[in-house]
Amino acid sequence: MDNFQKIIDRHKYLGRLGTALIYSICVSVALNYFWTPGKIYSSGLTGLSQLVHTVCFRFMHMNISIGDLLFLLNIPLFILAWFKIGHRFTVFTIIAVGLSSVMIHAVHPVIITRDPIVCSIFGGAINGFGTGLALKYGLSTGGLDILGIVIRQATGHRIGSINVTFNTLIVLSAGLMYGWPYALYSIFGLVVNATIMDMVYTRQQRIQVIIVTEEPKTVIDSIQHRIHRGMTIINDAEGVYKHKKKAVLFTVISGYEVNALYEAVQESDPHSFVSLTNTVKIMGRFYEPKV
């Protein structure tokens, strides 16, 4: 049994490494094919790396690679993650950021277009897909992700205001460096990036689940075997047409767990009625898997 678990873990790690490679290719293509030719700034430390590169090249005539800057700026956050989050998490984050730095060097820039609107759309979409994929499979892309996890674990609060402030400064810098229309193009790119990332990364979505079933114990056992969720059961419900006794099960899951829920319900009671509704806000305890 232990050997079987080791095989599963090994394939899980290989999957994460493959995902890290896909992410690194996406960010390098977005940067070299679209953002740089279109004078578009990204968000987070990637955007900061672009800004430092531009300042060094324009005012000090130093051509420092954006890939090198991206890795160097992440080093303090690697150290923070090592002591505050976990060693395994930090190692995979270093791999993801390191591969990104290497791929930014390796992917030769190709100027498809300099149109800032096209560059903001495609750069944001490609990077959003890569980032969302990385987050979906448990990888951090470094930067403010690490700071956000540390603050959330310490205080329970998210760093939305810090993200907004940081990215606002990046956008203002885009305006100062290239002209204010480019600041607007960068904002547009950030919106596209966030939209695609949310479409791919479903773990942060909260979905309310209501299940009406005649086999509550079987359904509960099957669901809890697949996903770590508590449930509330309402007994003595009655169907309108056949007046059969039923139970109503209530829980909240993440979007990432929808497929597992579907498989569990189909296996235990394919005749049950299931309703899924997006949840805007949760008050109370909601289990989030550790990174």
C-alpha positions as a Markdown table, in Angstrom:
| # | Residue | x | y | z |
|---|---|---|---|---|
| 1 | Met | 0.0 | 0.0 | 0.0 |
| 2 | Asp | 2.9 | 2.4 | 0.9 |
| 3 | Asn | 4.5 | 1.7 | -2.5 |
| 4 | Phe | 1.3 | 2.4 | -4.3 |
| 5 | Gln | 0.9 | 5.7 | -2.5 |
| 6 | Lys | 4.5 | 6.6 | -3.4 |
| 7 | Ile | 3.7 | 5.9 | -7.1 |
| 8 | Ile | 0.7 | 8.2 | -6.9 |
| 9 | Asp | 2.7 | 11.0 | -5.2 |
| 10 | Arg | 5.5 | 10.6 | -7.8 |
| 11 | His | 3.0 | 11.1 | -10.7 |
| 12 | Lys | 1.4 | 14.0 | -8.8 |
| 13 | Tyr | 4.8 | 15.7 | -8.6 |
| 14 | Leu | 5.5 | 15.0 | -12.3 |
| 15 | Gly | 2.2 | 16.5 | -13.1 |
| 16 | Arg | 3.1 | 19.7 | -11.2 |
| 17 | Leu | 6.4 | 19.9 | -13.0 |
| 18 | Gly | 4.6 | 19.6 | -16.3 |
| 19 | Thr | 2.2 | 22.3 | -15.3 |
| 20 | Ala | 5.1 | 24.5 | -14.2 |
| 21 | Leu | 6.6 | 24.1 | -17.7 |
| 22 | Ile | 3.3 | 25.0 | -19.4 |
| 23 | Tyr | 3.0 | 28.1 | -17.2 |
| 24 | Ser | 6.6 | 29.2 | -18.0 |
| 25 | Ile | 6.0 | 28.8 | -21.7 |
| 26 | Cys | 2.7 | 30.9 | -21.4 |
| 27 | Val | 4.3 | 33.8 | -19.5 |
| 28 | Ser | 7.3 | 33.8 | -21.8 |
| 29 | Val | 5.1 | 33.9 | -25.0 |
| 30 | Ala | 2.9 | 36.6 | -23.5 |
| 31 | Leu | 5.9 | 38.7 | -22.6 |
| 32 | Asn | 8.1 | 38.2 | -25.7 |
| 33 | Tyr | 5.4 | 38.1 | -28.3 |
| 34 | Phe | 2.8 | 40.6 | -27.0 |
| 35 | Trp | 3.6 | 42.7 | -23.9 |
| 36 | Thr | 7.0 | 43.9 | -24.9 |
| 37 | Pro | 6.2 | 44.8 | -28.5 |
| 38 | Gly | 2.9 | 46.4 | -27.4 |
| 39 | Lys | 4.5 | 48.3 | -24.5 |
| 40 | Ile | 2.0 | 46.6 | -22.1 |
| 41 | Tyr | 2.8 | 46.0 | -18.4 |
| 42 | Ser | 1.7 | 42.9 | -16.6 |
| 43 | Ser | 0.6 | 42.7 | -13.0 |
| 44 | Gly | 2.6 | 41.7 | -9.9 |
| 45 | Leu | 6.3 | 41.1 | -9.9 |
| 46 | Thr | 6.3 | 40.4 | -13.6 |
| 47 | Gly | 5.1 | 43.9 | -14.2 |
| 48 | Leu | 7.7 | 45.2 | -11.7 |
| 49 | Ser | 10.4 | 43.3 | -13.5 |
| 50 | Gln | 9.3 | 45.0 | -16.8 |
| 51 | Leu | 9.3 | 48.4 | -15.1 |
| 52 | Val | 12.8 | 47.9 | -13.6 |
| 53 | His | 14.1 | 46.7 | -17.0 |
| 54 | Thr | 12.6 | 49.8 | -18.8 |
| 55 | Val | 14.1 | 52.2 | -16.2 |
| 56 | Cys | 17.6 | 50.6 | -16.3 |
| 57 | Phe | 17.6 | 50.6 | -20.1 |
| 58 | Arg | 16.2 | 54.1 | -20.6 |
| 59 | Phe | 18.1 | 56.0 | -17.9 |
| 60 | Met | 21.2 | 53.9 | -17.1 |
| 61 | His | 21.7 | 52.2 | -20.5 |
| 62 | Met | 21.8 | 48.8 | -18.8 |
| 63 | Asn | 20.0 | 45.9 | -20.6 |
| 64 | Ile | 19.0 | 43.6 | -17.7 |
| 65 | Ser | 16.9 | 40.6 | -18.7 |
| 66 | Ile | 13.3 | 40.7 | -17.4 |
| 67 | Gly | 13.7 | 36.9 | -16.7 |
| 68 | Asp | 16.7 | 37.5 | -14.4 |
| 69 | Leu | 14.9 | 40.4 | -12.7 |
| 70 | Leu | 11.8 | 38.2 | -12.2 |
| 71 | Phe | 13.8 | 35.6 | -10.3 |
| 72 | Leu | 15.9 | 38.1 | -8.3 |
| 73 | Leu | 12.8 | 40.0 | -7.1 |
| 74 | Asn | 11.2 | 36.7 | -6.0 |
| 75 | Ile | 14.2 | 35.6 | -3.8 |
| 76 | Pro | 13.0 | 37.5 | -0.6 |
| 77 | Leu | 9.6 | 35.9 | -1.1 |
| 78 | Phe | 11.1 | 32.4 | -1.5 |
| 79 | Ile | 12.8 | 32.9 | 1.9 |
| 80 | Leu | 9.5 | 34.0 | 3.4 |
| 81 | Ala | 7.7 | 31.0 | 2.0 |
| 82 | Trp | 10.3 | 28.6 | 3.2 |
| 83 | Phe | 9.8 | 29.6 | 6.8 |
| 84 | Lys | 6.1 | 30.6 | 6.8 |
| 85 | Ile | 4.4 | 28.3 | 4.4 |
| 86 | Gly | 6.3 | 25.1 | 3.7 |
| 87 | His | 9.4 | 23.6 | 2.1 |
| 88 | Arg | 7.6 | 21.6 | -0.6 |
| 89 | Phe | 5.5 | 24.6 | -1.6 |
| 90 | Thr | 8.6 | 26.8 | -1.8 |
| 91 | Val | 10.5 | 24.2 | -3.9 |
| 92 | Phe | 7.8 | 24.0 | -6.5 |
| 93 | Thr | 7.4 | 27.8 | -6.5 |
| 94 | Ile | 11.2 | 28.2 | -7.1 |
| 95 | Ile | 10.9 | 25.7 | -10.0 |
| 96 | Ala | 7.9 | 27.5 | -11.5 |
| 97 | Val | 9.6 | 30.9 | -11.3 |
| 98 | Gly | 13.0 | 29.5 | -12.4 |
| 99 | Leu | 11.5 | 27.8 | -15.4 |
| 100 | Ser | 9.7 | 31.1 | -16.3 |
| 101 | Ser | 13.1 | 32.9 | -16.1 |
| 102 | Val | 14.7 | 30.3 | -18.3 |
| 103 | Met | 11.9 | 30.3 | -20.9 |
| 104 | Ile | 11.9 | 34.1 | -21.1 |
| 105 | His | 15.5 | 33.8 | -22.2 |
| 106 | Ala | 14.9 | 30.7 | -24.4 |
| 107 | Val | 11.7 | 31.8 | -26.3 |
| 108 | His | 13.0 | 34.1 | -29.0 |
| 109 | Pro | 11.0 | 37.3 | -29.3 |
| 110 | Val | 8.7 | 37.3 | -32.4 |
| 111 | Ile | 6.9 | 40.6 | -33.2 |
| 112 | Ile | 3.5 | 39.5 | -34.5 |
| 113 | Thr | 2.0 | 43.0 | -34.0 |
| 114 | Arg | 2.7 | 46.2 | -32.1 |
| 115 | Asp | -1.0 | 47.1 | -31.8 |
| 116 | Pro | -1.4 | 47.7 | -28.1 |
| 117 | Ile | -5.0 | 46.5 | -28.0 |
| 118 | Val | -4.2 | 43.2 | -29.7 |
| 119 | Cys | -1.1 | 42.8 | -27.5 |
| 120 | Ser | -3.0 | 43.5 | -24.3 |
| 121 | Ile | -5.8 | 41.0 | -25.2 |
| 122 | Phe | -3.6 | 38.1 | -26.3 |
| 123 | Gly | -0.9 | 38.7 | -23.7 |
| 124 | Gly | -3.4 | 38.8 | -20.9 |
| 125 | Ala | -5.3 | 35.7 | -22.2 |
| 126 | Ile | -2.2 | 33.6 | -22.6 |
| 127 | Asn | -0.7 | 34.5 | -19.3 |
| 128 | Gly | -4.1 | 34.2 | -17.6 |
| 129 | Phe | -4.5 | 30.7 | -18.9 |
| 130 | Gly | -1.0 | 29.7 | -17.7 |
| 131 | Thr | -1.4 | 31.3 | -14.3 |
| 132 | Gly | -4.9 | 29.8 | -13.8 |
| 133 | Leu | -3.6 | 26.3 | -14.8 |
| 134 | Ala | -0.7 | 26.6 | -12.3 |
| 135 | Leu | -3.0 | 27.7 | -9.4 |
| 136 | Lys | -5.6 | 25.0 | -10.3 |
| 137 | Tyr | -3.0 | 22.2 | -9.8 |
| 138 | Gly | -1.5 | 23.6 | -6.6 |
| 139 | Leu | 1.4 | 25.6 | -7.9 |
| 140 | Ser | 2.3 | 29.2 | -6.9 |
| 141 | Thr | 3.7 | 31.6 | -9.5 |
| 142 | Gly | 5.6 | 33.5 | -6.8 |
| 143 | Gly | 5.3 | 37.2 | -6.3 |
| 144 | Leu | 2.3 | 38.5 | -4.4 |
| 145 | Asp | 0.8 | 35.0 | -4.2 |
| 146 | Ile | 3.3 | 34.2 | -1.5 |
| 147 | Leu | 2.6 | 37.4 | 0.5 |
| 148 | Gly | -1.1 | 36.7 | 0.1 |
| 149 | Ile | -0.9 | 33.2 | 1.6 |
| 150 | Val | 1.3 | 34.3 | 4.5 |
| 151 | Ile | -1.1 | 37.2 | 5.4 |
| 152 | Arg | -4.2 | 35.0 | 5.0 |
| 153 | Gln | -2.7 | 32.3 | 7.2 |
| 154 | Ala | -1.6 | 34.8 | 9.9 |
| 155 | Thr | -4.7 | 37.0 | 9.9 |
| 156 | Gly | -7.4 | 35.3 | 7.9 |
| 157 | His | -7.6 | 38.4 | 5.7 |
| 158 | Arg | -7.0 | 38.6 | 2.0 |
| 159 | Ile | -4.7 | 41.2 | 0.4 |
| 160 | Gly | -7.0 | 42.6 | -2.2 |
| 161 | Ser | -6.1 | 46.2 | -1.4 |
| 162 | Ile | -2.4 | 45.5 | -1.6 |
| 163 | Asn | -2.8 | 43.9 | -5.0 |
| 164 | Val | -4.9 | 46.8 | -6.3 |
| 165 | Thr | -2.4 | 49.4 | -4.9 |
| 166 | Phe | 0.6 | 47.5 | -6.4 |
| 167 | Asn | -0.9 | 47.0 | -9.8 |
| 168 | Thr | -2.1 | 50.7 | -9.8 |
| 169 | Leu | 1.5 | 51.8 | -9.4 |
| 170 | Ile | 2.5 | 49.5 | -12.3 |
| 171 | Val | -0.2 | 50.9 | -14.5 |
| 172 | Leu | 0.8 | 54.5 | -13.6 |
| 173 | Ser | 4.4 | 53.6 | -14.5 |
| 174 | Ala | 3.2 | 52.4 | -17.9 |
| 175 | Gly | 1.6 | 55.8 | -18.4 |
| 176 | Leu | 4.8 | 57.7 | -17.4 |
| 177 | Met | 7.1 | 55.5 | -19.5 |
| 178 | Tyr | 5.0 | 55.1 | -22.7 |
| 179 | Gly | 2.2 | 57.6 | -22.5 |
| 180 | Trp | -1.2 | 57.5 | -20.7 |
| 181 | Pro | -3.0 | 55.5 | -23.5 |
| 182 | Tyr | -0.6 | 52.6 | -22.7 |
| 183 | Ala | -1.7 | 52.8 | -19.1 |
| 184 | Leu | -5.3 | 52.2 | -20.2 |
| 185 | Tyr | -4.1 | 49.3 | -22.5 |
| 186 | Ser | -2.3 | 47.8 | -19.6 |
| 187 | Ile | -5.5 | 48.0 | -17.5 |
| 188 | Phe | -7.4 | 46.3 | -20.3 |
| 189 | Gly | -4.7 | 43.5 | -20.3 |
| 190 | Leu | -5.0 | 43.1 | -16.6 |
| 191 | Val | -8.8 | 42.6 | -16.9 |
| 192 | Val | -8.4 | 40.0 | -19.6 |
| 193 | Asn | -5.7 | 38.2 | -17.6 |
| 194 | Ala | -7.9 | 38.1 | -14.5 |
| 195 | Thr | -11.0 | 37.0 | -16.4 |
| 196 | Ile | -9.2 | 34.1 | -18.2 |
| 197 | Met | -7.5 | 33.1 | -14.9 |
| 198 | Asp | -10.8 | 32.9 | -13.1 |
| 199 | Met | -12.2 | 30.7 | -15.9 |
| 200 | Val | -9.4 | 28.2 | -15.6 |
| 201 | Tyr | -8.8 | 28.4 | -11.9 |
| 202 | Thr | -12.0 | 27.2 | -10.2 |
| 203 | Arg | -10.7 | 26.4 | -6.8 |
| 204 | Gln | -11.6 | 29.8 | -5.4 |
| 205 | Gln | -15.2 | 29.5 | -6.6 |
| 206 | Arg | -17.8 | 28.7 | -3.9 |
| 207 | Ile | -20.8 | 26.6 | -5.0 |
| 208 | Gln | -23.8 | 25.8 | -2.9 |
| 209 | Val | -25.1 | 22.3 | -3.4 |
| 210 | Ile | -28.6 | 20.9 | -2.6 |
| 211 | Ile | -29.2 | 17.2 | -3.1 |
| 212 | Val | -32.6 | 15.6 | -2.8 |
| 213 | Thr | -32.2 | 11.8 | -2.5 |
| 214 | Glu | -33.9 | 8.7 | -1.2 |
| 215 | Glu | -30.4 | 7.2 | -0.3 |
| 216 | Pro | -28.9 | 9.9 | 2.0 |
| 217 | Lys | -26.3 | 7.7 | 3.8 |
| 218 | Thr | -25.0 | 6.2 | 0.6 |
| 219 | Val | -24.7 | 9.6 | -1.1 |
| 220 | Ile | -23.0 | 11.2 | 1.9 |
| 221 | Asp | -20.5 | 8.3 | 2.2 |
| 222 | Ser | -19.7 | 8.5 | -1.5 |
| 223 | Ile | -19.2 | 12.3 | -1.5 |
| 224 | Gln | -17.0 | 12.3 | 1.6 |
| 225 | His | -14.9 | 9.5 | 0.2 |
| 226 | Arg | -14.0 | 11.8 | -2.7 |
| 227 | Ile | -14.0 | 15.3 | -1.2 |
| 228 | His | -13.4 | 16.7 | 2.3 |
| 229 | Arg | -16.7 | 18.4 | 3.0 |
| 230 | Gly | -19.1 | 18.5 | 5.9 |
| 231 | Met | -22.8 | 18.3 | 5.1 |
| 232 | Thr | -26.1 | 19.2 | 6.7 |
| 233 | Ile | -29.0 | 16.7 | 6.3 |
| 234 | Ile | -32.7 | 17.6 | 6.5 |
| 235 | Asn | -34.8 | 14.4 | 7.1 |
| 236 | Asp | -38.5 | 13.7 | 6.5 |
| 237 | Ala | -38.7 | 15.7 | 3.2 |
| 238 | Glu | -41.5 | 14.5 | 0.9 |
| 239 | Gly | -41.8 | 14.4 | -2.9 |
| 240 | Val | -44.9 | 16.1 | -4.3 |
| 241 | Tyr | -45.8 | 13.6 | -7.0 |
| 242 | Lys | -45.2 | 10.2 | -5.4 |
| 243 | His | -45.1 | 11.3 | -1.8 |
| 244 | Lys | -42.0 | 9.3 | -1.2 |
| 245 | Lys | -39.8 | 10.0 | 1.9 |
| 246 | Lys | -36.6 | 11.8 | 0.9 |
| 247 | Ala | -33.7 | 13.7 | 2.6 |
| 248 | Val | -32.3 | 17.0 | 1.6 |
| 249 | Leu | -28.5 | 17.3 | 1.8 |
| 250 | Phe | -26.8 | 20.7 | 1.9 |
| 251 | Thr | -23.1 | 21.7 | 1.5 |
| 252 | Val | -20.8 | 24.2 | -0.1 |
| 253 | Ile | -17.9 | 23.1 | -2.3 |
| 254 | Ser | -15.3 | 24.7 | -4.5 |
| 255 | Gly | -15.6 | 24.8 | -8.3 |
| 256 | Tyr | -12.6 | 22.5 | -8.4 |
| 257 | Glu | -14.7 | 19.8 | -6.7 |
| 258 | Val | -17.7 | 19.8 | -9.0 |
| 259 | Asn | -16.6 | 16.8 | -11.1 |
| 260 | Ala | -15.8 | 14.8 | -8.0 |
| 261 | Leu | -19.3 | 15.6 | -6.6 |
| 262 | Tyr | -20.9 | 14.6 | -9.9 |
| 263 | Glu | -19.1 | 11.2 | -9.9 |
| 264 | Ala | -20.0 | 10.6 | -6.3 |
| 265 | Val | -23.7 | 11.3 | -6.8 |
| 266 | Gln | -23.9 | 9.3 | -10.1 |
| 267 | Glu | -22.3 | 6.3 | -8.3 |
| 268 | Ser | -24.4 | 6.4 | -5.2 |
| 269 | Asp | -27.9 | 7.6 | -6.4 |
| 270 | Pro | -28.2 | 8.5 | -10.1 |
| 271 | His | -31.9 | 9.3 | -9.6 |
| 272 | Ser | -31.3 | 12.1 | -7.0 |
| 273 | Phe | -32.0 | 15.7 | -7.8 |
| 274 | Val | -29.0 | 18.1 | -7.5 |
| 275 | Ser | -29.0 | 21.9 | -7.6 |
| 276 | Leu | -25.8 | 23.9 | -7.9 |
| 277 | Thr | -25.7 | 27.7 | -7.2 |
| 278 | Asn | -22.8 | 30.1 | -7.2 |
| 279 | Thr | -22.2 | 31.5 | -3.7 |
| 280 | Val | -21.2 | 35.1 | -3.3 |
| 281 | Lys | -20.1 | 35.1 | 0.4 |
| 282 | Ile | -19.7 | 32.5 | 3.2 |
| 283 | Met | -19.8 | 33.3 | 6.9 |
| 284 | Gly | -18.4 | 30.6 | 9.0 |
| 285 | Arg | -15.9 | 27.8 | 8.7 |
| 286 | Phe | -15.1 | 26.6 | 5.2 |
| 287 | Tyr | -12.3 | 24.1 | 4.7 |
| 288 | Glu | -9.6 | 25.1 | 2.3 |
| 289 | Pro | -6.9 | 22.5 | 1.5 |
| 290 | Lys | -3.4 | 23.5 | 2.6 |
| 291 | Val | -1.0 | 24.5 | -0.1 |
